[in-house]
Amino acid sequence: MSKSTDERGRLYLPKDVRDRFGEEYRVVELPDYVALFPVADDPLAAVEEAVGDELEAKGVDELQEEARRKGHNEIARER
């Protein structure tokens, strides 16, 4: 899907996209592009639904370290 901004820099998403993903998005700037990620009404519930029981056996420090490592790897691949 291709969209352009208006003279004030606003981006309009089609109704079917808003109906499917919601009205609130996080804008993420990456080295080569910008991405929109929908913000869940209950972010914690969305994460729990997405990962299931995967988080139960891990501590916060371990999860943070894993997230940082994966983020750094992803950024390195993008460059």
PDB file of N, CA, C and O in Angstrom:
ATOM      1  N   MET A   1       0.846  -1.170   0.000  1.00  0.00           N
ATOM      2  CA  MET A   1       0.000   0.000   0.000  1.00  0.00           C
ATOM      3  C   MET A   1       0.894   1.236   0.000  1.00  0.00           C
ATOM      4  O   MET A   1       1.838   1.322   0.785  1.00  0.00           O
ATOM      5  N   SER A   2       0.608   2.158  -0.848  1.00  0.00           N
ATOM      6  CA  SER A   2       1.361   3.401  -0.948  1.00  0.00           C
ATOM      7  C   SER A   2       0.477   4.547  -0.492  1.00  0.00           C
ATOM      8  O   SER A   2      -0.685   4.645  -0.885  1.00  0.00           O
ATOM      9  N   LYS A   3       1.030   5.397   0.328  1.00  0.00           N
ATOM     10  CA  LYS A   3       0.309   6.588   0.785  1.00  0.00           C
ATOM     11  C   LYS A   3       1.280   7.751   0.791  1.00  0.00           C
ATOM     12  O   LYS A   3       2.487   7.563   0.949  1.00  0.00           O
ATOM     13  N   SER A   4       0.757   8.940   0.621  1.00  0.00           N
ATOM     14  CA  SER A   4       1.597  10.124   0.718  1.00  0.00           C
ATOM     15  C   SER A   4       0.989  11.059   1.760  1.00  0.00           C
ATOM     16  O   SER A   4      -0.175  10.926   2.138  1.00  0.00           O
ATOM     17  N   THR A   5       1.792  11.991   2.205  1.00  0.00           N
ATOM     18  CA  THR A   5       1.311  12.930   3.211  1.00  0.00           C
ATOM     19  C   THR A   5       0.695  14.144   2.533  1.00  0.00           C
ATOM     20  O   THR A   5       0.967  14.437   1.369  1.00  0.00           O
ATOM     21  N   ASP A   6      -0.136  14.837   3.289  1.00  0.00           N
ATOM     22  CA  ASP A   6      -0.707  16.073   2.758  1.00  0.00           C
ATOM     23  C   ASP A   6       0.270  17.222   3.039  1.00  0.00           C
ATOM     24  O   ASP A   6       1.376  16.995   3.529  1.00  0.00           O
ATOM     25  N   GLU A   7      -0.143  18.446   2.727  1.00  0.00           N
ATOM     26  CA  GLU A   7       0.746  19.603   2.867  1.00  0.00           C
ATOM     27  C   GLU A   7       1.175  19.864   4.309  1.00  0.00           C
ATOM     28  O   GLU A   7       2.164  20.559   4.544  1.00  0.00           O
ATOM     29  N   ARG A   8       0.438  19.311   5.278  1.00  0.00           N
ATOM     30  CA  ARG A   8       0.798  19.482   6.698  1.00  0.00           C
ATOM     31  C   ARG A   8       1.519  18.254   7.258  1.00  0.00           C
ATOM     32  O   ARG A   8       1.791  18.194   8.457  1.00  0.00           O
ATOM     33  N   GLY A   9       1.831  17.277   6.405  1.00  0.00           N
ATOM     34  CA  GLY A   9       2.579  16.109   6.834  1.00  0.00           C
ATOM     35  C   GLY A   9       1.728  14.990   7.403  1.00  0.00           C
ATOM     36  O   GLY A   9       2.264  14.031   7.959  1.00  0.00           O
ATOM     37  N   ARG A  10       0.413  15.091   7.275  1.00  0.00           N
ATOM     38  CA  ARG A  10      -0.483  14.061   7.807  1.00  0.00           C
ATOM     39  C   ARG A  10      -0.595  12.892   6.836  1.00  0.00           C
ATOM     40  O   ARG A  10      -0.616  13.065   5.618  1.00  0.00           O
ATOM     41  N   LEU A  11      -0.665  11.718   7.404  1.00  0.00           N
ATOM     42  CA  LEU A  11      -0.826  10.488   6.637  1.00  0.00           C
ATOM     43  C   LEU A  11      -2.192   9.916   6.972  1.00  0.00           C
ATOM     44  O   LEU A  11      -2.516   9.727   8.145  1.00  0.00           O
ATOM     45  N   TYR A  12      -2.978   9.646   5.975  1.00  0.00           N
ATOM     46  CA  TYR A  12      -4.315   9.103   6.188  1.00  0.00           C
ATOM     47  C   TYR A  12      -4.336   7.626   5.840  1.00  0.00           C
ATOM     48  O   TYR A  12      -3.941   7.223   4.747  1.00  0.00           O
ATOM     49  N   LEU A  13      -4.805   6.823   6.795  1.00  0.00           N
ATOM     50  CA  LEU A  13      -4.916   5.383   6.575  1.00  0.00           C
ATOM     51  C   LEU A  13      -6.341   5.036   6.186  1.00  0.00           C
ATOM     52  O   LEU A  13      -7.287   5.604   6.732  1.00  0.00           O
ATOM     53  N   PRO A  14      -6.509   4.112   5.252  1.00  0.00           N
ATOM     54  CA  PRO A  14      -7.856   3.716   4.837  1.00  0.00           C
ATOM     55  C   PRO A  14      -8.664   3.148   6.013  1.00  0.00           C
ATOM     56  O   PRO A  14      -8.099   2.611   6.967  1.00  0.00           O
ATOM     57  N   LYS A  15      -9.966   3.274   5.928  1.00  0.00           N
ATOM     58  CA  LYS A  15     -10.858   2.820   6.997  1.00  0.00           C
ATOM     59  C   LYS A  15     -10.663   1.342   7.311  1.00  0.00           C
ATOM     60  O   LYS A  15     -10.676   0.956   8.480  1.00  0.00           O
ATOM     61  N   ASP A  16     -10.480   0.504   6.281  1.00  0.00           N
ATOM     62  CA  ASP A  16     -10.315  -0.930   6.551  1.00  0.00           C
ATOM     63  C   ASP A  16      -9.038  -1.210   7.350  1.00  0.00           C
ATOM     64  O   ASP A  16      -9.003  -2.149   8.146  1.00  0.00           O
ATOM     65  N   VAL A  17      -7.993  -0.408   7.146  1.00  0.00           N
ATOM     66  CA  VAL A  17      -6.759  -0.568   7.932  1.00  0.00           C
ATOM     67  C   VAL A  17      -7.019  -0.136   9.372  1.00  0.00           C
ATOM     68  O   VAL A  17      -6.618  -0.826  10.309  1.00  0.00           O
ATOM     69  N   ARG A  18      -7.688   1.004   9.550  1.00  0.00           N
ATOM     70  CA  ARG A  18      -7.997   1.467  10.910  1.00  0.00           C
ATOM     71  C   ARG A  18      -8.910   0.499  11.631  1.00  0.00           C
ATOM     72  O   ARG A  18      -8.743   0.268  12.829  1.00  0.00           O
ATOM     73  N   ASP A  19      -9.876  -0.074  10.921  1.00  0.00           N
ATOM     74  CA  ASP A  19     -10.784  -1.047  11.543  1.00  0.00           C
ATOM     75  C   ASP A  19     -10.029  -2.294  11.984  1.00  0.00           C
ATOM     76  O   ASP A  19     -10.331  -2.877  13.025  1.00  0.00           O
ATOM     77  N   ARG A  20      -9.061  -2.691  11.197  1.00  0.00           N
ATOM     78  CA  ARG A  20      -8.309  -3.910  11.505  1.00  0.00           C
ATOM     79  C   ARG A  20      -7.265  -3.711  12.600  1.00  0.00           C
ATOM     80  O   ARG A  20      -7.110  -4.564  13.474  1.00  0.00           O
ATOM     81  N   PHE A  21      -6.534  -2.563  12.555  1.00  0.00           N
ATOM     82  CA  PHE A  21      -5.398  -2.361  13.450  1.00  0.00           C
ATOM     83  C   PHE A  21      -5.606  -1.301  14.522  1.00  0.00           C
ATOM     84  O   PHE A  21      -4.798  -1.212  15.447  1.00  0.00           O
ATOM     85  N   GLY A  22      -6.649  -0.505  14.432  1.00  0.00           N
ATOM     86  CA  GLY A  22      -6.898   0.514  15.450  1.00  0.00           C
ATOM     87  C   GLY A  22      -6.525   1.904  14.994  1.00  0.00           C
ATOM     88  O   GLY A  22      -6.131   2.127  13.849  1.00  0.00           O
ATOM     89  N   GLU A  23      -6.662   2.834  15.925  1.00  0.00           N
ATOM     90  CA  GLU A  23      -6.466   4.254  15.616  1.00  0.00           C
ATOM     91  C   GLU A  23      -5.130   4.803  16.110  1.00  0.00           C
ATOM     92  O   GLU A  23      -4.754   5.914  15.739  1.00  0.00           O
ATOM     93  N   GLU A  24      -4.407   4.054  16.935  1.00  0.00           N
ATOM     94  CA  GLU A  24      -3.168   4.564  17.514  1.00  0.00           C
ATOM     95  C   GLU A  24      -1.982   3.717  17.052  1.00  0.00           C
ATOM     96  O   GLU A  24      -2.031   2.487  17.082  1.00  0.00           O
ATOM     97  N   TYR A  25      -0.916   4.400  16.624  1.00  0.00           N
ATOM     98  CA  TYR A  25       0.260   3.719  16.087  1.00  0.00           C
ATOM     99  C   TYR A  25       1.531   4.317  16.669  1.00  0.00           C
ATOM    100  O   TYR A  25       1.580   5.495  17.022  1.00  0.00           O
ATOM    101  N   ARG A  26       2.547   3.486  16.758  1.00  0.00           N
ATOM    102  CA  ARG A  26       3.885   3.952  17.129  1.00  0.00           C
ATOM    103  C   ARG A  26       4.668   4.086  15.828  1.00  0.00           C
ATOM    104  O   ARG A  26       4.673   3.174  15.001  1.00  0.00           O
ATOM    105  N   VAL A  27       5.328   5.226  15.652  1.00  0.00           N
ATOM    106  CA  VAL A  27       6.151   5.466  14.477  1.00  0.00           C
ATOM    107  C   VAL A  27       7.588   5.110  14.854  1.00  0.00           C
ATOM    108  O   VAL A  27       8.145   5.656  15.807  1.00  0.00           O
ATOM    109  N   VAL A  28       8.174   4.196  14.101  1.00  0.00           N
ATOM    110  CA  VAL A  28       9.538   3.747  14.374  1.00  0.00           C
ATOM    111  C   VAL A  28      10.421   4.113  13.187  1.00  0.00           C
ATOM    112  O   VAL A  28      10.172   3.707  12.052  1.00  0.00           O
ATOM    113  N   GLU A  29      11.460   4.892  13.480  1.00  0.00           N
ATOM    114  CA  GLU A  29      12.416   5.292  12.441  1.00  0.00           C
ATOM    115  C   GLU A  29      13.545   4.267  12.393  1.00  0.00           C
ATOM    116  O   GLU A  29      14.239   4.052  13.387  1.00  0.00           O
ATOM    117  N   LEU A  30      13.723   3.646  11.248  1.00  0.00           N
ATOM    118  CA  LEU A  30      14.799   2.686  11.021  1.00  0.00           C
ATOM    119  C   LEU A  30      15.778   3.297  10.016  1.00  0.00           C
ATOM    120  O   LEU A  30      15.470   4.317   9.399  1.00  0.00           O
ATOM    121  N   PRO A  31      16.936   2.695   9.849  1.00  0.00           N
ATOM    122  CA  PRO A  31      17.932   3.315   8.959  1.00  0.00           C
ATOM    123  C   PRO A  31      17.423   3.608   7.548  1.00  0.00           C
ATOM    124  O   PRO A  31      17.761   4.644   6.976  1.00  0.00           O
ATOM    125  N   ASP A  32      16.616   2.712   6.980  1.00  0.00           N
ATOM    126  CA  ASP A  32      16.195   2.876   5.588  1.00  0.00           C
ATOM    127  C   ASP A  32      14.722   3.182   5.382  1.00  0.00           C
ATOM    128  O   ASP A  32      14.299   3.440   4.255  1.00  0.00           O
ATOM    129  N   TYR A  33      13.941   3.157   6.438  1.00  0.00           N
ATOM    130  CA  TYR A  33      12.506   3.404   6.273  1.00  0.00           C
ATOM    131  C   TYR A  33      11.859   3.715   7.618  1.00  0.00           C
ATOM    132  O   TYR A  33      12.487   3.613   8.671  1.00  0.00           O
ATOM    133  N   VAL A  34      10.598   4.092   7.552  1.00  0.00           N
ATOM    134  CA  VAL A  34       9.783   4.365   8.732  1.00  0.00           C
ATOM    135  C   VAL A  34       8.698   3.300   8.772  1.00  0.00           C
ATOM    136  O   VAL A  34       8.127   2.955   7.737  1.00  0.00           O
ATOM    137  N   ALA A  35       8.410   2.776   9.960  1.00  0.00           N
ATOM    138  CA  ALA A  35       7.384   1.745  10.102  1.00  0.00           C
ATOM    139  C   ALA A  35       6.334   2.205  11.108  1.00  0.00           C
ATOM    140  O   ALA A  35       6.645   2.896  12.078  1.00  0.00           O
ATOM    141  N   LEU A  36       5.092   1.813  10.861  1.00  0.00           N
ATOM    142  CA  LEU A  36       3.988   2.071  11.791  1.00  0.00           C
ATOM    143  C   LEU A  36       3.614   0.766  12.469  1.00  0.00           C
ATOM    144  O   LEU A  36       3.407  -0.250  11.804  1.00  0.00           O
ATOM    145  N   PHE A  37       3.527   0.793  13.792  1.00  0.00           N
ATOM    146  CA  PHE A  37       3.105  -0.383  14.541  1.00  0.00           C
ATOM    147  C   PHE A  37       1.888  -0.016  15.368  1.00  0.00           C
ATOM    148  O   PHE A  37       1.923   0.958  16.120  1.00  0.00           O
ATOM    149  N   PRO A  38       0.805  -0.783  15.242  1.00  0.00           N
ATOM    150  CA  PRO A  38      -0.383  -0.479  16.023  1.00  0.00           C
ATOM    151  C   PRO A  38      -0.108  -0.634  17.517  1.00  0.00           C
ATOM    152  O   PRO A  38       0.612  -1.541  17.934  1.00  0.00           O
ATOM    153  N   VAL A  39      -0.686   0.255  18.313  1.00  0.00           N
ATOM    154  CA  VAL A  39      -0.573   0.192  19.763  1.00  0.00           C
ATOM    155  C   VAL A  39      -1.836  -0.491  20.290  1.00  0.00           C
ATOM    156  O   VAL A  39      -2.952  -0.031  20.046  1.00  0.00           O
ATOM    157  N   ALA A  40      -1.644  -1.582  21.006  1.00  0.00           N
ATOM    158  CA  ALA A  40      -2.771  -2.340  21.543  1.00  0.00           C
ATOM    159  C   ALA A  40      -3.443  -1.563  22.675  1.00  0.00           C
ATOM    160  O   ALA A  40      -2.788  -0.796  23.380  1.00  0.00           O
ATOM    161  N   ASP A  41      -4.739  -1.764  22.843  1.00  0.00           N
ATOM    162  CA  ASP A  41      -5.457  -1.142  23.960  1.00  0.00           C
ATOM    163  C   ASP A  41      -4.858  -1.591  25.286  1.00  0.00           C
ATOM    164  O   ASP A  41      -4.738  -0.792  26.215  1.00  0.00           O
ATOM    165  N   ASP A  42      -4.481  -2.860  25.380  1.00  0.00           N
ATOM    166  CA  ASP A  42      -3.836  -3.419  26.571  1.00  0.00           C
ATOM    167  C   ASP A  42      -2.541  -4.086  26.105  1.00  0.00           C
ATOM    168  O   ASP A  42      -2.547  -5.271  25.772  1.00  0.00           O
ATOM    169  N   PRO A  43      -1.428  -3.343  26.076  1.00  0.00           N
ATOM    170  CA  PRO A  43      -0.176  -3.886  25.537  1.00  0.00           C
ATOM    171  C   PRO A  43       0.292  -5.156  26.241  1.00  0.00           C
ATOM    172  O   PRO A  43       0.796  -6.068  25.585  1.00  0.00           O
ATOM    173  N   LEU A  44       0.136  -5.235  27.554  1.00  0.00           N
ATOM    174  CA  LEU A  44       0.576  -6.423  28.276  1.00  0.00           C
ATOM    175  C   LEU A  44      -0.219  -7.652  27.844  1.00  0.00           C
ATOM    176  O   LEU A  44       0.357  -8.720  27.639  1.00  0.00           O
ATOM    177  N   ALA A  45      -1.521  -7.511  27.705  1.00  0.00           N
ATOM    178  CA  ALA A  45      -2.357  -8.631  27.258  1.00  0.00           C
ATOM    179  C   ALA A  45      -1.968  -9.049  25.841  1.00  0.00           C
ATOM    180  O   ALA A  45      -1.967 -10.239  25.527  1.00  0.00           O
ATOM    181  N   ALA A  46      -1.639  -8.087  24.986  1.00  0.00           N
ATOM    182  CA  ALA A  46      -1.239  -8.403  23.615  1.00  0.00           C
ATOM    183  C   ALA A  46       0.068  -9.201  23.592  1.00  0.00           C
ATOM    184  O   ALA A  46       0.210 -10.143  22.812  1.00  0.00           O
ATOM    185  N   VAL A  47       1.014  -8.825  24.443  1.00  0.00           N
ATOM    186  CA  VAL A  47       2.279  -9.558  24.517  1.00  0.00           C
ATOM    187  C   VAL A  47       2.030 -10.966  25.049  1.00  0.00           C
ATOM    188  O   VAL A  47       2.547 -11.937  24.496  1.00  0.00           O
ATOM    189  N   GLU A  48       1.252 -11.085  26.106  1.00  0.00           N
ATOM    190  CA  GLU A  48       0.954 -12.402  26.670  1.00  0.00           C
ATOM    191  C   GLU A  48       0.270 -13.307  25.649  1.00  0.00           C
ATOM    192  O   GLU A  48       0.565 -14.500  25.575  1.00  0.00           O
ATOM    193  N   GLU A  49      -0.633 -12.744  24.874  1.00  0.00           N
ATOM    194  CA  GLU A  49      -1.324 -13.519  23.841  1.00  0.00           C
ATOM    195  C   GLU A  49      -0.352 -13.957  22.743  1.00  0.00           C
ATOM    196  O   GLU A  49      -0.441 -15.072  22.231  1.00  0.00           O
ATOM    197  N   ALA A  50       0.573 -13.065  22.392  1.00  0.00           N
ATOM    198  CA  ALA A  50       1.505 -13.365  21.312  1.00  0.00           C
ATOM    199  C   ALA A  50       2.538 -14.419  21.692  1.00  0.00           C
ATOM    200  O   ALA A  50       2.932 -15.225  20.849  1.00  0.00           O
ATOM    201  N   VAL A  51       2.981 -14.426  22.937  1.00  0.00           N
ATOM    202  CA  VAL A  51       4.063 -15.337  23.320  1.00  0.00           C
ATOM    203  C   VAL A  51       3.609 -16.523  24.151  1.00  0.00           C
ATOM    204  O   VAL A  51       4.381 -17.458  24.363  1.00  0.00           O
ATOM    205  N   GLY A  52       2.379 -16.503  24.622  1.00  0.00           N
ATOM    206  CA  GLY A  52       1.863 -17.633  25.393  1.00  0.00           C
ATOM    207  C   GLY A  52       2.659 -17.872  26.669  1.00  0.00           C
ATOM    208  O   GLY A  52       2.915 -16.931  27.421  1.00  0.00           O
ATOM    209  N   ASP A  53       3.051 -19.108  26.921  1.00  0.00           N
ATOM    210  CA  ASP A  53       3.756 -19.492  28.146  1.00  0.00           C
ATOM    211  C   ASP A  53       5.257 -19.222  28.081  1.00  0.00           C
ATOM    212  O   ASP A  53       5.972 -19.486  29.048  1.00  0.00           O
ATOM    213  N   GLU A  54       5.734 -18.712  26.978  1.00  0.00           N
ATOM    214  CA  GLU A  54       7.175 -18.534  26.755  1.00  0.00           C
ATOM    215  C   GLU A  54       7.846 -17.679  27.835  1.00  0.00           C
ATOM    216  O   GLU A  54       9.015 -17.899  28.149  1.00  0.00           O
ATOM    217  N   LEU A  55       7.128 -16.712  28.404  1.00  0.00           N
ATOM    218  CA  LEU A  55       7.736 -15.799  29.372  1.00  0.00           C
ATOM    219  C   LEU A  55       7.746 -16.328  30.800  1.00  0.00           C
ATOM    220  O   LEU A  55       8.483 -15.806  31.636  1.00  0.00           O
ATOM    221  N   GLU A  56       6.969 -17.324  31.096  1.00  0.00           N
ATOM    222  CA  GLU A  56       6.800 -17.772  32.479  1.00  0.00           C
ATOM    223  C   GLU A  56       8.095 -18.243  33.129  1.00  0.00           C
ATOM    224  O   GLU A  56       8.288 -18.016  34.323  1.00  0.00           O
ATOM    225  N   ALA A  57       8.978 -18.883  32.393  1.00  0.00           N
ATOM    226  CA  ALA A  57      10.186 -19.465  32.986  1.00  0.00           C
ATOM    227  C   ALA A  57      11.358 -18.489  33.023  1.00  0.00           C
ATOM    228  O   ALA A  57      12.417 -18.840  33.543  1.00  0.00           O
ATOM    229  N   LYS A  58      11.209 -17.294  32.496  1.00  0.00           N
ATOM    230  CA  LYS A  58      12.331 -16.357  32.395  1.00  0.00           C
ATOM    231  C   LYS A  58      12.133 -15.172  33.333  1.00  0.00           C
ATOM    232  O   LYS A  58      11.014 -14.709  33.551  1.00  0.00           O
ATOM    233  N   GLY A  59      13.246 -14.694  33.880  1.00  0.00           N
ATOM    234  CA  GLY A  59      13.218 -13.508  34.726  1.00  0.00           C
ATOM    235  C   GLY A  59      13.297 -12.245  33.890  1.00  0.00           C
ATOM    236  O   GLY A  59      13.598 -12.289  32.698  1.00  0.00           O
ATOM    237  N   VAL A  60      13.020 -11.114  34.534  1.00  0.00           N
ATOM    238  CA  VAL A  60      13.018  -9.823  33.839  1.00  0.00           C
ATOM    239  C   VAL A  60      14.390  -9.510  33.247  1.00  0.00           C
ATOM    240  O   VAL A  60      14.485  -9.072  32.101  1.00  0.00           O
ATOM    241  N   ASP A  61      15.458  -9.732  34.023  1.00  0.00           N
ATOM    242  CA  ASP A  61      16.806  -9.430  33.515  1.00  0.00           C
ATOM    243  C   ASP A  61      17.125 -10.251  32.277  1.00  0.00           C
ATOM    244  O   ASP A  61      17.695  -9.735  31.316  1.00  0.00           O
ATOM    245  N   GLU A  62      16.761 -11.519  32.297  1.00  0.00           N
ATOM    246  CA  GLU A  62      17.019 -12.394  31.156  1.00  0.00           C
ATOM    247  C   GLU A  62      16.227 -11.938  29.927  1.00  0.00           C
ATOM    248  O   GLU A  62      16.748 -11.941  28.812  1.00  0.00           O
ATOM    249  N   LEU A  63      14.973 -11.550  30.134  1.00  0.00           N
ATOM    250  CA  LEU A  63      14.142 -11.074  29.023  1.00  0.00           C
ATOM    251  C   LEU A  63      14.684  -9.773  28.442  1.00  0.00           C
ATOM    252  O   LEU A  63      14.702  -9.598  27.224  1.00  0.00           O
ATOM    253  N   GLN A  64      15.131  -8.849  29.314  1.00  0.00           N
ATOM    254  CA  GLN A  64      15.680  -7.584  28.834  1.00  0.00           C
ATOM    255  C   GLN A  64      16.952  -7.814  28.020  1.00  0.00           C
ATOM    256  O   GLN A  64      17.128  -7.217  26.958  1.00  0.00           O
ATOM    257  N   GLU A  65      17.825  -8.665  28.511  1.00  0.00           N
ATOM    258  CA  GLU A  65      19.072  -8.954  27.797  1.00  0.00           C
ATOM    259  C   GLU A  65      18.789  -9.588  26.434  1.00  0.00           C
ATOM    260  O   GLU A  65      19.412  -9.228  25.435  1.00  0.00           O
ATOM    261  N   GLU A  66      17.859 -10.521  26.400  1.00  0.00           N
ATOM    262  CA  GLU A  66      17.495 -11.174  25.142  1.00  0.00           C
ATOM    263  C   GLU A  66      16.911 -10.165  24.152  1.00  0.00           C
ATOM    264  O   GLU A  66      17.235 -10.199  22.965  1.00  0.00           O
ATOM    265  N   ALA A  67      16.048  -9.265  24.641  1.00  0.00           N
ATOM    266  CA  ALA A  67      15.439  -8.251  23.779  1.00  0.00           C
ATOM    267  C   ALA A  67      16.502  -7.313  23.224  1.00  0.00           C
ATOM    268  O   ALA A  67      16.467  -6.966  22.043  1.00  0.00           O
ATOM    269  N   ARG A  68      17.457  -6.895  24.074  1.00  0.00           N
ATOM    270  CA  ARG A  68      18.535  -6.019  23.607  1.00  0.00           C
ATOM    271  C   ARG A  68      19.379  -6.710  22.535  1.00  0.00           C
ATOM    272  O   ARG A  68      19.695  -6.115  21.505  1.00  0.00           O
ATOM    273  N   ARG A  69      19.740  -7.965  22.786  1.00  0.00           N
ATOM    274  CA  ARG A  69      20.559  -8.713  21.837  1.00  0.00           C
ATOM    275  C   ARG A  69      19.851  -8.843  20.498  1.00  0.00           C
ATOM    276  O   ARG A  69      20.453  -8.617  19.448  1.00  0.00           O
ATOM    277  N   LYS A  70      18.567  -9.208  20.535  1.00  0.00           N
ATOM    278  CA  LYS A  70      17.814  -9.352  19.292  1.00  0.00           C
ATOM    279  C   LYS A  70      17.673  -8.014  18.579  1.00  0.00           C
ATOM    280  O   LYS A  70      17.761  -7.957  17.352  1.00  0.00           O
ATOM    281  N   GLY A  71      17.456  -6.942  19.324  1.00  0.00           N
ATOM    282  CA  GLY A  71      17.348  -5.613  18.722  1.00  0.00           C
ATOM    283  C   GLY A  71      18.632  -5.189  18.043  1.00  0.00           C
ATOM    284  O   GLY A  71      18.612  -4.687  16.919  1.00  0.00           O
ATOM    285  N   HIS A  72      19.750  -5.390  18.724  1.00  0.00           N
ATOM    286  CA  HIS A  72      21.052  -5.051  18.130  1.00  0.00           C
ATOM    287  C   HIS A  72      21.306  -5.875  16.869  1.00  0.00           C
ATOM    288  O   HIS A  72      21.793  -5.345  15.871  1.00  0.00           O
ATOM    289  N   ASN A  73      20.980  -7.161  16.908  1.00  0.00           N
ATOM    290  CA  ASN A  73      21.162  -8.017  15.725  1.00  0.00           C
ATOM    291  C   ASN A  73      20.306  -7.551  14.563  1.00  0.00           C
ATOM    292  O   ASN A  73      20.760  -7.535  13.419  1.00  0.00           O
ATOM    293  N   GLU A  74      19.059  -7.167  14.853  1.00  0.00           N
ATOM    294  CA  GLU A  74      18.155  -6.715  13.798  1.00  0.00           C
ATOM    295  C   GLU A  74      18.647  -5.421  13.181  1.00  0.00           C
ATOM    296  O   GLU A  74      18.610  -5.255  11.962  1.00  0.00           O
ATOM    297  N   ILE A  75      19.104  -4.512  14.010  1.00  0.00           N
ATOM    298  CA  ILE A  75      19.633  -3.239  13.501  1.00  0.00           C
ATOM    299  C   ILE A  75      20.869  -3.475  12.647  1.00  0.00           C
ATOM    300  O   ILE A  75      21.036  -2.852  11.598  1.00  0.00           O
ATOM    301  N   ALA A  76      21.740  -4.381  13.099  1.00  0.00           N
ATOM    302  CA  ALA A  76      22.944  -4.696  12.331  1.00  0.00           C
ATOM    303  C   ALA A  76      22.599  -5.264  10.958  1.00  0.00           C
ATOM    304  O   ALA A  76      23.258  -4.946   9.968  1.00  0.00           O
ATOM    305  N   ARG A  77      21.566  -6.104  10.898  1.00  0.00           N
ATOM    306  CA  ARG A  77      21.140  -6.666   9.600  1.00  0.00           C
ATOM    307  C   ARG A  77      20.595  -5.581   8.690  1.00  0.00           C
ATOM    308  O   ARG A  77      20.794  -5.642   7.477  1.00  0.00           O
ATOM    309  N   GLU A  78      19.908  -4.582   9.249  1.00  0.00           N
ATOM    310  CA  GLU A  78      19.325  -3.506   8.446  1.00  0.00           C
ATOM    311  C   GLU A  78      20.386  -2.605   7.836  1.00  0.00           C
ATOM    312  O   GLU A  78      20.174  -2.022   6.773  1.00  0.00           O
ATOM    313  N   ARG A  79      21.510  -2.489   8.495  1.00  0.00           N
ATOM    314  CA  ARG A  79      22.590  -1.600   8.009  1.00  0.00           C
ATOM    315  C   ARG A  79      23.297  -2.285   6.911  1.00  0.00           C
ATOM    316  O   ARG A  79      24.242  -1.734   6.347  1.00  0.00           O
TER     317      ARG A  79
END
